[in-house]
Amino acid sequence: MRSLSGHERAELLEKAALKCDEATEYLAGIVVAEQGKTITEARGEAGRLGSLLRYCAGEARRIEGEVLPLDGSPGGEGRLGFTLRQPAGVVAAITPFNYPLLLVAHKVGPALAAGNPVIVKPASYTPLSAFAFMRLLLDVGFPEGAVQCIAGAGGVVGAGLCADERVRVVSFTGSAEVGRGITRIAGVKRLLLELGANCPVVVLPDADLDLAASVTAKAGTVNAGQVCISAQRVLVDRRSYPDFLNTLGEHFSRIRAGDPSDENTEMGPMISPAEADRVRDVIAQAETMGAKVVVGGEVNGSLHQATVVADVPENTTLFSDELFGPAVGVVPVDSVEEAISLCNRTSYGLGAGVFTRDIATAVRFARQVDAGNVHINWGPLWRVDPMPYGGLKGSGIGKEGPKYAIEEMTESKTVVIHTG
């Protein structure tokens, strides 16, 4: 892989992109059957692969270093310095079940663009989606061994990859608990960790309440809420609280949940009955502490209804930890200061959103809220593939997005030419 030129890597990725375009419906069908995502959402995910790989191809053509101003320091006269970026080495890509195609591509595409071989360890729930995608990559002509995929238990296969000294980069998306475990066993290598979240949405008194409610409903229920950047904590100015809660409940109550293969279904099941029961238990705990279920709350096997919970106390699991399910907790606040304080009162820092018409307040929110992705007049569940994406605090290390992931998966070498 290291011997391939930038344009050769780019051409192979462009061939793979075309194959992904042609296989969109096939790949989407696997995702629906294996993961439970609605067919509409699965098509959206599969349909992004080609575009993402083309971005990676473009970045492969322009990996660059910089010229160093050595003569700016005494002794540097007459010397020429510059940096080169070279592939870091074998990349272990350990991926989650919630986006079994897209999050594989966000690791594999940049790794190959940078000139690294990559070994994918997909989530145990969703190996077939990864195998199907890897098959397309194998068919375009990458060198033997450059693209590998091995399924198995994370505690065995994933841990073995992370600890292996031949692996030079670990790119992991998953829970904060597993991420902390990786940091303990990985040793001296590059870590790119996209971990958990507990994303807030703030609705201020000058907000468009219907827009805020509509966006929050979508941001809390896409993929049955199984997204790191799902809306979870909704902090609403007390003056708007009753009206917003009523509007949000109406939006949630209209969400059609059911068979993910049905074109009319808007929200499918969770990954397993156990996960649906876990979310129900978290909501039940909040109820015992004074919270009130406004809409939803019912569970049928893996299908957990879209749920709005009002008056959620700060000391509940629903408020303080990652839910990863189709429910939001709504809390009244008395000021912007209180809203910002509550946003930051968590160990996570991946995404946040605020609804306001006041530009000064929006800028203040962007500066003071500790989140890697901050959205003004939108919810936290928004991402386009080229953007830098990653968290602060316990939400991870490093950034994804083709350009930024390539920087994480290459190493900088300084070259000095001494002319005598």
LINFEN-V468462 format. One line per field, one symbol per residue. ss: DSSP state (~ for helix, > for strand, _ for the rest). phi: phi as a letter, one per 40 degrees, with the letter a starting at -180 (. if undefined). A space follows every 50 residues. Layout:
ss: ???
phi: ???
This chain:
ss: _____~~~~~~~~~~~~~~~~~_~~~~~~~~~~~~___~~~~~~~~~_~~ ~~~~~~~~~~______>>_~~~______>>>>>>>>>__>>>>>______ _~~~~~~~~~~~~____>>>>_____~~~~~~~~~~~~________>>>_ ___~~~~~~~~~~___>>>>>>>__~~~~~~~~~~____>>>>>____>> >>>_____~~~~~~~~~~~~~~~~~_____>>>>>>>___~~~~~~~~~~ ~~~___>_________>_____~~~~~~~~~~~~~~~~___>>>>___>> __>>__>>>>______~~~~______>>>>>>>__~~~~~~~~~______ >>>>>___~~~~~~~~~~____>>>>____________>___~~~>>__> _~~~~~~~_>>>>>>>>>__
phi: .ccccdccccccccccccccdcbdccccccccccbgcccccccccccccc cccccccccccbcabacbccccbdgccgbbbabbbbdchcbcbbbcccbc bcccccbcdcccccgbcbbcbcdccbccccccccdccccchcddgcbbab cicdcbcccccccccccbbbbbbiccccdcccccbcgcacbbbbbcaacc bbbcccccccccccccccccbdffgcbdbccbbbbbddcbdccccccccc ccccccbiccccdccbaccccadccccccdccccccccbhcbccaghcbb gccbccbbbcfcccccccccbccfacabbbbcbbacdcccccdccaccac baabbaccccccccccccccacbbbbfacccaabccccbibbfcchbgbb hdccccccbbbcbcbbcccg
